[in-house]
Amino acid sequence: MAILNKKENNSYSGISISKKVKSRAQDPFILKKVKEAEAFINKYGLPAALTR
Amino acid sequence: MTHYPLETNPEYLDYEFLSIGPKGEIRKLVRFTRMEVADTSLDIYNLAFGDYDKVGNTIDDDIITDNKDPNQVLLTVAAAVLAFTERQPEVLVFVQGNTPVRMRYYTMGIATHLDGTLKGFDIWGNIDEEWELFQPNRRYIGLLARRKATVAGV
């Protein structure tokens, strides 16, 4: 069973779009997590299936 | 079981929902951020997830809420992944738990939904510094997921 039932381009069952949801792009927590994630991928690379 | 109602912003990068349980209503945040990775043209997004910390107006993934709804919370995070990748089906989503316990929580959640919600995804886990196709009951330190090329929608 699909979680999301797409009704139109920007409306899903159980998911609504709200301008009240703030962007966390500059949140220090997010920036730290992204740096850690980038370090991880740069260290271990990607699955072979994705690099062929 | 259904996921909690989710709200997202028009960019489909930030998601919020309320976990409801014995501890009350706990505001949860999910954020997808594009990563800068060397030697690839693939678009890879980091998935960050945690509780809203109103003191610091930030996200906190150290908190163990124990609101007795872990499966519903994971299902809701999965719904965010579905909504995000519906918009950008070619991207990879990377997840790394902040602790081995959290990582095991994610791994168990994925295993639970592998034949259902996540059936349309290729998922890889990193173990012993190597990537492999996802298998249940493995102690992964990082996970990558991408919609299968044949999936045209949810």
N, CA and C atoms of all chains as a GROMACS GRO file, in nm:
protein
  618
    1MET      N    1   0.085  -0.119   0.000
    1MET     CA    2   0.000   0.000   0.000
    1MET      C    3   0.088   0.124   0.000
    2ALA      N    4   0.060   0.211  -0.090
    2ALA     CA    5   0.142   0.332  -0.096
    2ALA      C    6   0.104   0.427   0.017
    3ILE      N    7   0.206   0.491   0.070
    3ILE     CA    8   0.180   0.590   0.174
    3ILE      C    9   0.116   0.714   0.112
    4LEU      N   10   0.169   0.752   0.000
    4LEU     CA   11   0.127   0.877  -0.059
    4LEU      C   12   0.036   0.851  -0.177
    5ASN      N   13  -0.074   0.916  -0.181
    5ASN     CA   14  -0.161   0.910  -0.297
    5ASN      C   15  -0.156   1.046  -0.363
    6LYS      N   16  -0.087   1.050  -0.474
    6LYS     CA   17  -0.069   1.179  -0.538
    6LYS      C   18  -0.202   1.226  -0.596
    7LYS      N   19  -0.243   1.346  -0.558
    7LYS     CA   20  -0.369   1.400  -0.608
    7LYS      C   21  -0.344   1.499  -0.721
    8GLU      N   22  -0.244   1.579  -0.704
    8GLU     CA   23  -0.207   1.675  -0.806
    8GLU      C   24  -0.060   1.704  -0.786
    9ASN      N   25  -0.006   1.799  -0.857
    9ASN     CA   26   0.137   1.821  -0.854
    9ASN      C   27   0.193   1.849  -0.716
   10ASN      N   28   0.119   1.917  -0.634
   10ASN     CA   29   0.176   1.956  -0.505
   10ASN      C   30   0.085   1.920  -0.388
   11SER      N   31   0.010   1.816  -0.401
   11SER     CA   32  -0.077   1.778  -0.291
   11SER      C   33  -0.076   1.626  -0.276
   12TYR      N   34  -0.049   1.580  -0.155
   12TYR     CA   35  -0.042   1.437  -0.128
   12TYR      C   36  -0.130   1.406  -0.008
   13SER      N   37  -0.177   1.285  -0.004
   13SER     CA   38  -0.254   1.242   0.111
   13SER      C   39  -0.165   1.246   0.234
   14GLY      N   40  -0.207   1.320   0.334
   14GLY     CA   41  -0.131   1.324   0.459
   14GLY      C   42  -0.014   1.419   0.455
   15ILE      N   43   0.010   1.486   0.344
   15ILE     CA   44   0.121   1.582   0.336
   15ILE      C   45   0.067   1.713   0.280
   16SER      N   46   0.087   1.818   0.355
   16SER     CA   47   0.042   1.948   0.307
   16SER      C   48   0.159   2.044   0.297
   17ILE      N   49   0.146   2.139   0.208
   17ILE     CA   50   0.251   2.238   0.189
   17ILE      C   51   0.216   2.361   0.271
   18SER      N   52   0.313   2.409   0.346
   18SER     CA   53   0.290   2.525   0.431
   18SER      C   54   0.413   2.615   0.430
   19LYS      N   55   0.388   2.741   0.408
   19LYS     CA   56   0.498   2.837   0.413
   19LYS      C   57   0.546   2.859   0.556
   20LYS      N   58   0.471   2.805   0.652
   20LYS     CA   59   0.511   2.816   0.792
   20LYS      C   60   0.627   2.723   0.824
   21VAL      N   61   0.648   2.624   0.738
   21VAL     CA   62   0.760   2.532   0.761
   21VAL      C   63   0.887   2.602   0.716
   22LYS      N   64   0.966   2.635   0.815
   22LYS     CA   65   1.086   2.717   0.791
   22LYS      C   66   1.199   2.635   0.728
   23SER      N   67   1.274   2.699   0.642
   23SER     CA   68   1.394   2.633   0.588
   23SER      C   69   1.500   2.625   0.697
   24ARG      N   70   1.556   2.507   0.710
   24ARG     CA   71   1.664   2.484   0.809
   24ARG      C   72   1.800   2.478   0.740
   25ALA      N   73   1.807   2.534   0.621
   25ALA     CA   74   1.931   2.524   0.542
   25ALA      C   75   2.053   2.580   0.616
   26GLN      N   76   2.031   2.684   0.696
   26GLN     CA   77   2.144   2.746   0.764
   26GLN      C   78   2.152   2.710   0.912
   27ASP      N   79   2.072   2.614   0.953
   27ASP     CA   80   2.075   2.569   1.093
   27ASP      C   81   2.210   2.504   1.122
   28PRO      N   82   2.279   2.546   1.226
   28PRO     CA   83   2.411   2.488   1.257
   28PRO      C   84   2.410   2.336   1.270
   29PHE      N   85   2.301   2.283   1.324
   29PHE     CA   86   2.290   2.136   1.335
   29PHE      C   87   2.293   2.074   1.196
   30ILE      N   88   2.217   2.131   1.104
   30ILE     CA   89   2.211   2.078   0.968
   30ILE      C   90   2.347   2.091   0.900
   31LEU      N   91   2.409   2.207   0.914
   31LEU     CA   92   2.539   2.227   0.850
   31LEU      C   93   2.642   2.127   0.901
   32LYS      N   94   2.637   2.100   1.030
   32LYS     CA   95   2.730   2.002   1.090
   32LYS      C   96   2.702   1.862   1.034
   33LYS      N   97   2.576   1.826   1.027
   33LYS     CA   98   2.541   1.693   0.976
   33LYS      C   99   2.582   1.676   0.830
   34VAL      N  100   2.564   1.780   0.753
   34VAL     CA  101   2.600   1.772   0.611
   34VAL      C  102   2.750   1.758   0.596
   35LYS      N  103   2.825   1.831   0.674
   35LYS     CA  104   2.972   1.818   0.669
   35LYS      C  105   3.014   1.675   0.703
   36GLU      N  106   2.953   1.619   0.805
   36GLU     CA  107   2.985   1.481   0.844
   36GLU      C  108   2.948   1.383   0.732
   37ALA      N  109   2.833   1.407   0.671
   37ALA     CA  110   2.788   1.319   0.563
   37ALA      C  111   2.882   1.328   0.442
   38GLU      N  112   2.922   1.450   0.409
   38GLU     CA  113   3.014   1.468   0.297
   38GLU      C  114   3.148   1.399   0.325
   39ALA      N  115   3.194   1.410   0.448
   39ALA     CA  116   3.320   1.344   0.485
   39ALA      C  117   3.306   1.193   0.472
   40PHE      N  118   3.191   1.142   0.510
   40PHE     CA  119   3.166   0.998   0.502
   40PHE      C  120   3.174   0.950   0.357
   41ILE      N  121   3.100   1.018   0.270
   41ILE     CA  122   3.097   0.975   0.129
   41ILE      C  123   3.234   0.996   0.063
   42ASN      N  124   3.298   1.106   0.096
   42ASN     CA  125   3.430   1.129   0.037
   42ASN      C  126   3.532   1.025   0.085
   43LYS      N  127   3.511   0.972   0.204
   43LYS     CA  128   3.602   0.869   0.258
   43LYS      C  129   3.572   0.731   0.199
   44TYR      N  130   3.445   0.694   0.198
   44TYR     CA  131   3.409   0.557   0.159
   44TYR      C  132   3.361   0.545   0.015
   45GLY      N  133   3.341   0.658  -0.051
   45GLY     CA  134   3.293   0.653  -0.189
   45GLY      C  135   3.146   0.614  -0.197
   46LEU      N  136   3.109   0.567  -0.316
   46LEU     CA  137   2.970   0.528  -0.341
   46LEU      C  138   2.965   0.380  -0.377
   47PRO      N  139   2.849   0.318  -0.368
   47PRO     CA  140   2.837   0.178  -0.411
   47PRO      C  141   2.884   0.161  -0.556
   48ALA      N  142   2.946   0.050  -0.584
   48ALA     CA  143   3.001   0.026  -0.718
   48ALA      C  144   2.894   0.042  -0.826
   49ALA      N  145   2.774   0.001  -0.794
   49ALA     CA  146   2.666   0.010  -0.893
   49ALA      C  147   2.638   0.153  -0.936
   50LEU      N  148   2.680   0.248  -0.855
   50LEU     CA  149   2.653   0.388  -0.886
   50LEU      C  150   2.771   0.457  -0.952
   51THR      N  151   2.881   0.387  -0.963
   51THR     CA  152   3.001   0.451  -1.019
   51THR      C  153   3.040   0.394  -1.155
   52ARG      N  154   2.962   0.300  -1.204
   52ARG     CA  155   2.994   0.240  -1.334
   52ARG      C  156   2.960   0.335  -1.447
   53MET      N  157  -0.120   0.068   0.989
   53MET     CA  158  -0.063   0.189   1.047
   53MET      C  159  -0.040   0.294   0.939
   54THR      N  160  -0.073   0.416   0.969
   54THR     CA  161  -0.048   0.526   0.874
   54THR      C  162   0.055   0.621   0.934
   55HIS      N  163   0.114   0.700   0.848
   55HIS     CA  164   0.212   0.796   0.898
   55HIS      C  165   0.140   0.917   0.957
   56TYR      N  166   0.212   0.992   1.040
   56TYR     CA  167   0.157   1.116   1.095
   56TYR      C  168   0.139   1.217   0.983
   57PRO      N  169   0.042   1.308   0.996
   57PRO     CA  170   0.030   1.416   0.897
   57PRO      C  171   0.160   1.496   0.891
   58LEU      N  172   0.203   1.522   0.769
   58LEU     CA  173   0.329   1.592   0.746
   58LEU      C  174   0.303   1.728   0.683
   59GLU      N  175   0.384   1.823   0.720
   59GLU     CA  176   0.385   1.952   0.650
   59GLU      C  177   0.522   1.971   0.589
   60THR      N  178   0.524   2.029   0.471
   60THR     CA  179   0.652   2.060   0.407
   60THR      C  180   0.646   2.201   0.351
   61ASN      N  181   0.762   2.257   0.324
   61ASN     CA  182   0.762   2.390   0.263
   61ASN      C  183   0.758   2.375   0.110
   62PRO      N  184   0.737   2.482   0.038
   62PRO     CA  185   0.720   2.471  -0.108
   62PRO      C  186   0.841   2.411  -0.179
   63GLU      N  187   0.956   2.411  -0.114
   63GLU     CA  188   1.076   2.354  -0.175
   63GLU      C  189   1.085   2.203  -0.153
   64TYR      N  190   0.999   2.150  -0.070
   64TYR     CA  191   0.998   2.007  -0.038
   64TYR      C  192   1.130   1.961   0.026
   65LEU      N  193   1.196   2.050   0.096
   65LEU     CA  194   1.322   2.013   0.160
   65LEU      C  195   1.310   1.999   0.311
   66ASP      N  196   1.213   2.066   0.370
   66ASP     CA  197   1.194   2.063   0.516
   66ASP      C  198   1.055   2.009   0.547
   67TYR      N  199   1.048   1.920   0.644
   67TYR     CA  200   0.923   1.855   0.680
   67TYR      C  201   0.905   1.860   0.832
   68GLU      N  202   0.782   1.874   0.874
   68GLU     CA  203   0.754   1.874   1.018
   68GLU      C  204   0.632   1.787   1.046
   69PHE      N  205   0.635   1.724   1.161
   69PHE     CA  206   0.517   1.650   1.207
   69PHE      C  207   0.520   1.639   1.358
   70LEU      N  208   0.407   1.597   1.414
   70LEU     CA  209   0.397   1.581   1.559
   70LEU      C  210   0.389   1.434   1.593
   71SER      N  211   0.479   1.391   1.680
   71SER     CA  212   0.470   1.257   1.739
   71SER      C  213   0.376   1.269   1.859
   72ILE      N  214   0.280   1.179   1.865
   72ILE     CA  215   0.180   1.187   1.973
   72ILE      C  216   0.184   1.059   2.055
   73GLY      N  217   0.206   1.076   2.185
   73GLY     CA  218   0.214   0.959   2.272
   73GLY      C  219   0.211   1.000   2.418
   74PRO      N  220   0.255   0.910   2.504
   74PRO     CA  221   0.250   0.936   2.649
   74PRO      C  222   0.327   1.061   2.692
   75LYS      N  223   0.426   1.098   2.616
   75LYS     CA  224   0.504   1.218   2.650
   75LYS      C  225   0.442   1.345   2.592
   76GLY      N  226   0.327   1.332   2.530
   76GLY     CA  227   0.261   1.447   2.471
   76GLY      C  228   0.291   1.460   2.323
   77GLU      N  229   0.283   1.582   2.274
   77GLU     CA  230   0.311   1.608   2.132
   77GLU      C  231   0.454   1.655   2.117
   78ILE      N  232   0.531   1.580   2.041
   78ILE     CA  233   0.672   1.613   2.020
   78ILE      C  234   0.689   1.655   1.874
   79ARG      N  235   0.736   1.776   1.853
   79ARG     CA  236   0.755   1.828   1.717
   79ARG      C  237   0.882   1.768   1.657
   80LYS      N  238   0.868   1.707   1.541
   80LYS     CA  239   0.981   1.642   1.473
   80LYS      C  240   1.011   1.714   1.341
   81LEU      N  241   1.137   1.721   1.310
   81LEU     CA  242   1.180   1.788   1.186
   81LEU      C  243   1.263   1.693   1.101
   82VAL      N  244   1.244   1.705   0.970
   82VAL     CA  245   1.323   1.630   0.873
   82VAL      C  246   1.374   1.731   0.770
   83ARG      N  247   1.499   1.722   0.735
   83ARG     CA  248   1.557   1.815   0.638
   83ARG      C  249   1.644   1.739   0.537
   84PHE      N  250   1.625   1.768   0.408
   84PHE     CA  251   1.710   1.712   0.303
   84PHE      C  252   1.802   1.824   0.254
   85THR      N  253   1.931   1.799   0.254
   85THR     CA  254   2.028   1.901   0.213
   85THR      C  255   2.122   1.840   0.109
   86ARG      N  256   2.140   1.913  -0.003
   86ARG     CA  257   2.229   1.864  -0.107
   86ARG      C  258   2.374   1.866  -0.058
   87MET      N  259   2.444   1.757  -0.085
   87MET     CA  260   2.582   1.743  -0.038
   87MET      C  261   2.680   1.775  -0.151
   88GLU      N  262   2.797   1.822  -0.113
   88GLU     CA  263   2.905   1.844  -0.208
   88GLU      C  264   2.999   1.724  -0.198
   89VAL      N  265   2.997   1.641  -0.302
   89VAL     CA  266   3.078   1.519  -0.300
   89VAL      C  267   3.170   1.519  -0.422
   90ALA      N  268   3.295   1.488  -0.398
   90ALA     CA  269   3.395   1.491  -0.505
   90ALA      C  270   3.373   1.374  -0.602
   91ASP      N  271   3.413   1.394  -0.726
   91ASP     CA  272   3.421   1.288  -0.826
   91ASP      C  273   3.289   1.219  -0.857
   92THR      N  274   3.181   1.290  -0.850
   92THR     CA  275   3.054   1.233  -0.894
   92THR      C  276   2.963   1.344  -0.942
   93SER      N  277   2.883   1.309  -1.039
   93SER     CA  278   2.785   1.407  -1.087
   93SER      C  279   2.647   1.376  -1.029
   94LEU      N  280   2.642   1.275  -0.943
   94LEU     CA  281   2.515   1.237  -0.882
   94LEU      C  282   2.472   1.341  -0.779
   95ASP      N  283   2.343   1.359  -0.769
   95ASP     CA  284   2.289   1.447  -0.665
   95ASP      C  285   2.263   1.364  -0.540
   96ILE      N  286   2.332   1.398  -0.434
   96ILE     CA  287   2.319   1.323  -0.309
   96ILE      C  288   2.271   1.420  -0.201
   97TYR      N  289   2.165   1.380  -0.132
   97TYR     CA  290   2.108   1.464  -0.027
   97TYR      C  291   2.121   1.393   0.108
   98ASN      N  292   2.162   1.470   0.206
   98ASN     CA  293   2.167   1.417   0.342
   98ASN      C  294   2.030   1.432   0.406
   99LEU      N  295   1.986   1.326   0.472
   99LEU     CA  296   1.862   1.331   0.548
   99LEU      C  297   1.899   1.354   0.694
  100ALA      N  298   1.855   1.467   0.749
  100ALA     CA  299   1.874   1.494   0.892
  100ALA      C  300   1.737   1.488   0.959
  101PHE      N  301   1.735   1.431   1.077
  101PHE     CA  302   1.607   1.408   1.144
  101PHE      C  303   1.627   1.419   1.295
  102GLY      N  304   1.534   1.484   1.361
  102GLY     CA  305   1.542   1.494   1.506
  102GLY      C  306   1.424   1.570   1.563
  103ASP      N  307   1.431   1.594   1.693
  103ASP     CA  308   1.326   1.670   1.762
  103ASP      C  309   1.355   1.819   1.751
  104TYR      N  310   1.249   1.897   1.748
  104TYR     CA  311   1.266   2.042   1.750
  104TYR      C  312   1.308   2.084   1.890
  105ASP      N  313   1.416   2.160   1.898
  105ASP     CA  314   1.466   2.214   2.025
  105ASP      C  315   1.428   2.361   2.031
  106LYS      N  316   1.322   2.389   2.106
  106LYS     CA  317   1.272   2.526   2.104
  106LYS      C  318   1.365   2.622   2.178
  107VAL      N  319   1.449   2.570   2.264
  107VAL     CA  320   1.544   2.658   2.334
  107VAL      C  321   1.645   2.714   2.235
  108GLY      N  322   1.700   2.626   2.153
  108GLY     CA  323   1.800   2.670   2.057
  108GLY      C  324   1.743   2.698   1.919
  109ASN      N  325   1.611   2.677   1.904
  109ASN     CA  326   1.546   2.689   1.773
  109ASN      C  327   1.623   2.609   1.668
  110THR      N  328   1.650   2.486   1.702
  110THR     CA  329   1.727   2.400   1.613
  110THR      C  330   1.673   2.258   1.620
  111ILE      N  331   1.746   2.165   1.564
  111ILE     CA  332   1.709   2.024   1.569
  111ILE      C  333   1.804   1.954   1.665
  112ASP      N  334   1.751   1.861   1.740
  112ASP     CA  335   1.832   1.784   1.834
  112ASP      C  336   1.811   1.636   1.807
  113ASP      N  337   1.917   1.567   1.768
  113ASP     CA  338   1.902   1.423   1.744
  113ASP      C  339   1.964   1.340   1.856
  114ASP      N  340   1.998   1.406   1.966
  114ASP     CA  341   2.050   1.334   2.082
  114ASP      C  342   1.938   1.291   2.177
  115ILE      N  343   1.824   1.359   2.165
  115ILE     CA  344   1.713   1.331   2.255
  115ILE      C  345   1.654   1.193   2.225
  116ILE      N  346   1.629   1.116   2.330
  116ILE     CA  347   1.555   0.990   2.315
  116ILE      C  348   1.416   1.016   2.372
  117THR      N  349   1.322   1.038   2.284
  117THR     CA  350   1.189   1.082   2.326
  117THR      C  351   1.112   0.972   2.396
  118ASP      N  352   1.120   0.851   2.343
  118ASP     CA  353   1.046   0.738   2.398
  118ASP      C  354   0.897   0.769   2.408
  119ASN      N  355   0.839   0.814   2.296
  119ASN     CA  356   0.697   0.846   2.295
  119ASN      C  357   0.612   0.726   2.251
  120LYS      N  358   0.673   0.609   2.257
  120LYS     CA  359   0.604   0.482   2.230
  120LYS      C  360   0.543   0.473   2.089
  121ASP      N  361   0.605   0.542   1.994
  121ASP     CA  362   0.553   0.537   1.858
  121ASP      C  363   0.666   0.528   1.754
  122PRO      N  364   0.771   0.450   1.782
  122PRO     CA  365   0.886   0.452   1.691
  122PRO      C  366   0.852   0.409   1.549
  123ASN      N  367   0.761   0.312   1.535
  123ASN     CA  368   0.728   0.266   1.401
  123ASN      C  369   0.653   0.373   1.322
  124GLN      N  370   0.565   0.441   1.391
  124GLN     CA  371   0.488   0.546   1.322
  124GLN      C  372   0.578   0.664   1.286
  125VAL      N  373   0.674   0.692   1.373
  125VAL     CA  374   0.769   0.801   1.343
  125VAL      C  375   0.854   0.764   1.221
  126LEU      N  376   0.903   0.641   1.219
  126LEU     CA  377   0.985   0.599   1.104
  126LEU      C  378   0.903   0.597   0.975
  127LEU      N  379   0.779   0.554   0.986
  127LEU     CA  380   0.692   0.552   0.869
  127LEU      C  381   0.671   0.695   0.818
  128THR      N  382   0.666   0.790   0.908
  128THR     CA  383   0.647   0.930   0.868
  128THR      C  384   0.774   0.985   0.803
  129VAL      N  385   0.888   0.947   0.855
  129VAL     CA  386   1.014   0.988   0.791
  129VAL      C  387   1.021   0.925   0.651
  130ALA      N  388   0.979   0.800   0.640
  130ALA     CA  389   0.976   0.734   0.509
  130ALA      C  390   0.882   0.809   0.414
  131ALA      N  391   0.771   0.857   0.467
  131ALA     CA  392   0.677   0.934   0.384
  131ALA      C  393   0.743   1.062   0.333
  132ALA      N  394   0.826   1.123   0.417
  132ALA     CA  395   0.899   1.242   0.373
  132ALA      C  396   0.996   1.206   0.261
  133VAL      N  397   1.062   1.091   0.275
  133VAL     CA  398   1.154   1.046   0.169
  133VAL      C  399   1.077   1.024   0.039
  134LEU      N  400   0.959   0.962   0.050
  134LEU     CA  401   0.878   0.939  -0.069
  134LEU      C  402   0.836   1.070  -0.135
  135ALA      N  403   0.794   1.165  -0.054
  135ALA     CA  404   0.750   1.293  -0.110
  135ALA      C  405   0.866   1.366  -0.175
  136PHE      N  406   0.981   1.363  -0.109
  136PHE     CA  407   1.098   1.433  -0.162
  136PHE      C  408   1.145   1.368  -0.293
  137THR      N  409   1.154   1.238  -0.293
  137THR     CA  410   1.205   1.170  -0.414
  137THR      C  411   1.099   1.160  -0.524
  138GLU      N  412   0.974   1.181  -0.489
  138GLU     CA  413   0.871   1.193  -0.592
  138GLU      C  414   0.902   1.313  -0.680
  139ARG      N  415   0.949   1.418  -0.616
  139ARG     CA  416   0.983   1.541  -0.688
  139ARG      C  417   1.115   1.527  -0.763
  140GLN      N  418   1.209   1.454  -0.702
  140GLN     CA  419   1.342   1.439  -0.761
  140GLN      C  420   1.381   1.291  -0.758
  141PRO      N  421   1.326   1.213  -0.848
  141PRO     CA  422   1.344   1.068  -0.840
  141PRO      C  423   1.486   1.019  -0.865
  142GLU      N  424   1.570   1.103  -0.923
  142GLU     CA  425   1.705   1.058  -0.956
  142GLU      C  426   1.805   1.075  -0.841
  143VAL      N  427   1.764   1.142  -0.734
  143VAL     CA  428   1.862   1.174  -0.629
  143VAL      C  429   1.886   1.053  -0.538
  144LEU      N  430   2.001   1.058  -0.474
  144LEU     CA  431   2.034   0.963  -0.368
  144LEU      C  432   2.008   1.030  -0.234
  145VAL      N  433   1.957   0.953  -0.139
  145VAL     CA  434   1.937   1.003  -0.004
  145VAL      C  435   2.030   0.928   0.090
  146PHE      N  436   2.110   1.003   0.164
  146PHE     CA  437   2.207   0.945   0.257
  146PHE      C  438   2.158   0.964   0.400
  147VAL      N  439   2.172   0.859   0.479
  147VAL     CA  440   2.132   0.864   0.620
  147VAL      C  441   2.243   0.807   0.706
  148GLN      N  442   2.274   0.877   0.813
  148GLN     CA  443   2.374   0.829   0.908
  148GLN      C  444   2.321   0.857   1.048
  149GLY      N  445   2.304   0.754   1.128
  149GLY     CA  446   2.258   0.774   1.265
  149GLY      C  447   2.370   0.833   1.349
  150ASN      N  448   2.333   0.910   1.451
  150ASN     CA  449   2.437   0.973   1.534
  150ASN      C  450   2.496   0.875   1.635
  151THR      N  451   2.431   0.762   1.652
  151THR     CA  452   2.484   0.658   1.742
  151THR      C  453   2.455   0.521   1.678
  152PRO      N  454   2.528   0.418   1.720
  152PRO     CA  455   2.497   0.283   1.671
  152PRO      C  456   2.353   0.241   1.700
  153VAL      N  457   2.301   0.284   1.816
  153VAL     CA  458   2.162   0.249   1.850
  153VAL      C  459   2.066   0.314   1.753
  154ARG      N  460   2.089   0.441   1.721
  154ARG     CA  461   2.002   0.510   1.626
  154ARG      C  462   2.013   0.448   1.487
  155MET      N  463   2.135   0.409   1.452
  155MET     CA  464   2.155   0.348   1.320
  155MET      C  465   2.082   0.214   1.312
  156ARG      N  466   2.085   0.140   1.421
  156ARG     CA  467   2.014   0.012   1.424
  156ARG      C  468   1.863   0.036   1.414
  157TYR      N  469   1.816   0.142   1.475
  157TYR     CA  470   1.674   0.180   1.468
  157TYR      C  471   1.635   0.206   1.322
  158TYR      N  472   1.719   0.280   1.252
  158TYR     CA  473   1.692   0.306   1.110
  158TYR      C  474   1.694   0.176   1.029
  159THR      N  475   1.796   0.093   1.056
  159THR     CA  476   1.810  -0.031   0.980
  159THR      C  477   1.690  -0.123   1.001
  160MET      N  478   1.645  -0.133   1.125
  160MET     CA  479   1.528  -0.216   1.154
  160MET      C  480   1.404  -0.159   1.086
  161GLY      N  481   1.393  -0.028   1.086
  161GLY     CA  482   1.278   0.036   1.021
  161GLY      C  483   1.276   0.009   0.872
  162ILE      N  484   1.391   0.019   0.810
  162ILE     CA  485   1.401  -0.008   0.666
  162ILE      C  486   1.365  -0.153   0.639
  163ALA      N  487   1.419  -0.244   0.721
  163ALA     CA  488   1.391  -0.387   0.702
  163ALA      C  489   1.241  -0.413   0.710
  164THR      N  490   1.175  -0.345   0.802
  164THR     CA  491   1.031  -0.364   0.821
  164THR      C  492   0.952  -0.323   0.696
  165HIS      N  493   0.998  -0.216   0.631
  165HIS     CA  494   0.920  -0.160   0.520
  165HIS      C  495   0.980  -0.191   0.383
  166LEU      N  496   1.077  -0.284   0.380
  166LEU     CA  497   1.148  -0.314   0.256
  166LEU      C  498   1.057  -0.368   0.148
  167ASP      N  499   0.959  -0.447   0.188
  167ASP     CA  500   0.868  -0.506   0.089
  167ASP      C  501   0.740  -0.425   0.071
  168GLY      N  502   0.732  -0.314   0.140
  168GLY     CA  503   0.612  -0.232   0.128
  168GLY      C  504   0.646  -0.093   0.081
  169THR      N  505   0.650  -0.002   0.175
  169THR     CA  506   0.674   0.138   0.144
  169THR      C  507   0.801   0.160   0.063
  170LEU      N  508   0.906   0.085   0.095
  170LEU     CA  509   1.036   0.108   0.032
  170LEU      C  510   1.066   0.012  -0.082
  171LYS      N  511   0.963  -0.058  -0.126
  171LYS     CA  512   0.982  -0.157  -0.232
  171LYS      C  513   1.038  -0.094  -0.360
  172GLY      N  514   1.005   0.029  -0.384
  172GLY     CA  515   1.048   0.095  -0.507
  172GLY      C  516   1.185   0.158  -0.499
  173PHE      N  517   1.263   0.122  -0.397
  173PHE     CA  518   1.395   0.182  -0.377
  173PHE      C  519   1.506   0.079  -0.384
  174ASP      N  520   1.618   0.121  -0.439
  174ASP     CA  521   1.743   0.048  -0.419
  174ASP      C  522   1.807   0.107  -0.294
  175ILE      N  523   1.851   0.021  -0.204
  175ILE     CA  524   1.910   0.068  -0.079
  175ILE      C  525   2.043  -0.003  -0.057
  176TRP      N  526   2.144   0.075  -0.020
  176TRP     CA  527   2.274   0.019   0.010
  176TRP      C  528   2.312   0.054   0.154
  177GLY      N  529   2.385  -0.035   0.216
  177GLY     CA  530   2.436  -0.009   0.350
  177GLY      C  531   2.588  -0.016   0.351
  178ASN      N  532   2.650   0.066   0.433
  178ASN     CA  533   2.796   0.063   0.446
  178ASN      C  534   2.834  -0.011   0.573
  179ILE      N  535   2.910  -0.118   0.555
  179ILE     CA  536   2.955  -0.197   0.669
  179ILE      C  537   3.100  -0.235   0.644
  180ASP      N  538   3.181  -0.226   0.746
  180ASP     CA  539   3.325  -0.254   0.733
  180ASP      C  540   3.387  -0.174   0.619
  181GLU      N  541   3.341  -0.051   0.606
  181GLU     CA  542   3.394   0.044   0.507
  181GLU      C  543   3.362   0.006   0.363
  182GLU      N  544   3.268  -0.085   0.344
  182GLU     CA  545   3.228  -0.125   0.209
  182GLU      C  546   3.077  -0.111   0.195
  183TRP      N  547   3.036  -0.079   0.072
  183TRP     CA  548   2.892  -0.072   0.044
  183TRP      C  549   2.842  -0.208  -0.004
  184GLU      N  550   2.721  -0.241   0.036
  184GLU     CA  551   2.655  -0.363  -0.013
  184GLU      C  552   2.506  -0.334  -0.025
  185LEU      N  553   2.437  -0.414  -0.105
  185LEU     CA  554   2.292  -0.401  -0.108
  185LEU      C  555   2.236  -0.430   0.030
  186PHE      N  556   2.138  -0.354   0.068
  186PHE     CA  557   2.085  -0.362   0.204
  186PHE      C  558   2.037  -0.503   0.238
  187GLN      N  559   2.076  -0.549   0.356
  187GLN     CA  560   2.027  -0.674   0.411
  187GLN      C  561   1.985  -0.649   0.556
  188PRO      N  562   1.875  -0.707   0.599
  188PRO     CA  563   1.833  -0.689   0.738
  188PRO      C  564   1.937  -0.743   0.835
  189ASN      N  565   1.934  -0.692   0.956
  189ASN     CA  566   2.017  -0.741   1.066
  189ASN      C  567   2.167  -0.723   1.044
  190ARG      N  568   2.203  -0.620   0.971
  190ARG     CA  569   2.344  -0.586   0.954
  190ARG      C  570   2.370  -0.455   1.027
  191ARG      N  571   2.491  -0.441   1.077
  191ARG     CA  572   2.525  -0.321   1.155
  191ARG      C  573   2.587  -0.215   1.064
  192TYR      N  574   2.503  -0.150   0.988
  192TYR     CA  575   2.550  -0.050   0.894
  192TYR      C  576   2.588   0.080   0.966
  193ILE      N  577   2.682   0.151   0.905
  193ILE     CA  578   2.720   0.281   0.960
  193ILE      C  579   2.671   0.396   0.871
  194GLY      N  580   2.620   0.362   0.755
  194GLY     CA  581   2.562   0.462   0.667
  194GLY      C  582   2.470   0.394   0.567
  195LEU      N  583   2.370   0.465   0.520
  195LEU     CA  584   2.274   0.409   0.425
  195LEU      C  585   2.252   0.505   0.309
  196LEU      N  586   2.235   0.449   0.192
  196LEU     CA  587   2.203   0.528   0.073
  196LEU      C  588   2.081   0.467   0.007
  197ALA      N  589   1.991   0.552  -0.042
  197ALA     CA  590   1.871   0.501  -0.108
  197ALA      C  591   1.842   0.584  -0.232
  198ARG      N  592   1.790   0.516  -0.333
  198ARG     CA  593   1.748   0.584  -0.454
  198ARG      C  594   1.631   0.508  -0.515
  199ARG      N  595   1.539   0.583  -0.569
  199ARG     CA  596   1.426   0.517  -0.636
  199ARG      C  597   1.476   0.432  -0.751
  200LYS      N  598   1.417   0.317  -0.767
  200LYS     CA  599   1.451   0.232  -0.880
  200LYS      C  600   1.410   0.303  -1.008
  201ALA      N  601   1.489   0.283  -1.110
  201ALA     CA  602   1.468   0.357  -1.235
  201ALA      C  603   1.331   0.331  -1.295
  202THR      N  604   1.276   0.214  -1.269
  202THR     CA  605   1.148   0.179  -1.330
  202THR      C  606   1.029   0.236  -1.255
  203VAL      N  607   1.054   0.292  -1.135
  203VAL     CA  608   0.943   0.344  -1.056
  203VAL      C  609   0.901   0.478  -1.115
  204ALA      N  610   0.777   0.486  -1.156
  204ALA     CA  611   0.729   0.610  -1.218
  204ALA      C  612   0.649   0.695  -1.122
  205GLY      N  613   0.633   0.652  -1.002
  205GLY     CA  614   0.555   0.728  -0.905
  205GLY      C  615   0.524   0.639  -0.788
  206VAL      N  616   0.452   0.692  -0.693
  206VAL     CA  617   0.421   0.613  -0.574
  206VAL      C  618   0.287   0.547  -0.591
   0.00000   0.00000   0.00000
